[in-house]
Amino acid sequence: MIVEPRLATLVTAEGGRREPFHRWIPYKQGFSPGLVRQFLSENPRTLKKWASHPLLDPFCGSGTCIVECARHGVSAMGIEALDSLVFLTKVKFEREFPAFPDFSGASTWQEMADQLESRVHRAALMLAVGRRHTTDGRANRGAKPLNILIGEVSAMMRDDLAHPLNQVNRIEIGDARSLATIEDGAIGGILTSPPYLSRYDYSRISSPYDTVYAHWYGENGGVEQVRAASRGWLKCTEVKGERAESTTSPSRIPPSPYISITDEVSEWLTRNGQARLAGVVRGYMEDLAMVMQECHRVLTLNGACWMVVGGARVKDAYVPADLMAAEIAEACGFQVERIRVARDLVGSPRKFGRLGHVAPRETLLVLQNQ
């Protein structure tokens, strides 16, 4: 484990706020396009494979990885559970921005939506409605009027699409725990960031985009699809509200040659009257184990896998998600090359009982497929 403060700006999405295409969605849960460039520069030996063995981001989100790869002419594919985000990412590979219809008689986004046929125009409306909300999905009362935001978003998209991406990369709806459409050893490298335990309410973050998307394409987007395609991730990341149920299924975590950190955390929480949260933590790590197993299966021999992982505080227990993920990765057959600590997730670490002052870490886990 090494501390690399220079990674602090790369594991957050802040670095992409002004870059073409990445600036479309202020998706704070993503990582920076700079991290993609770092991955490409640190793994030159696999570059030749990427034409036939693309990079993969199984938690594609707003498409940072596959879009940045396209800017550099590198083949990549993404898997994402939310079809509203898949839709918005696909539009980034369009080649022009057609003239907008006249919205002079429309007073609501629904009335605007009824006049739109072009995918690019529909994406613009989704992005404009999204800008009337905060980055965590809450309504922003101080936001600009929708007609002004439509103009700003359209100008931004028109400027970016005037200089199209160098190639079209693939993104599809799916579940990172079951990469059924990808053959064994077909992926040249993996760069991703799984949902953080107890960090965000992911269903609320995407709800503005989901709502507008559903106006044209039905209720296939939104929370219900997240629950269907990523049932465990949604439940196991809502620790703050304690909405998750304890898992009753047999453990899906691969056996470890030593005492599992996941077992330690779960047992501590159970002993201290938090059996429900113990189930949440174990369920989260079991889902992560399924993702690790699939990543190991699809990744080519000696291929690199980078995962941005966030730790958590659950009641009075510190959950070192990076060490837990590293333990699971080894059990799945990966070699853990480095655990690169980028930053603490809080500015002022709080006193944590006998643990003293501890802050959950945001870490880049560097793995290699053996």
Buried (B, 14 or more C-beta within 10 A) or exposed (E): EEEBEEBBBBBBBBBBEEBBBBEBBBBBBBBBBBBBBBBBEEBEEBEEBBEEBBBBBBBBBBBBBBBBBBBBEBBBBBBBBBBBBBBBBBBBBBEEBEEBEEBEEBEEBEEBBEBBEBBBBBBBBBBBBBBBBBBEBEEEEEBBEBEEBBBBBBEBBBEBBEEBBEBBBBBBBBBBBBBEEBEEBBBBBBBBBBBBBBBBBBBBBBBBBBBBBBBBEEEBBBBEBBBEBBBBBBBBBBBEEBEBEBBEEEBBBBEBEEEBBBBEBBEBBBEEEBEBBBBBBBBBBBBBBBBBBBBBBBBBEEBBBBBBBBBBBBEEBBBBBBBBBBBBBBBBBBEBEBBBBBBBBEEEBEEBEEEEEBBBBBBBBBBBBE
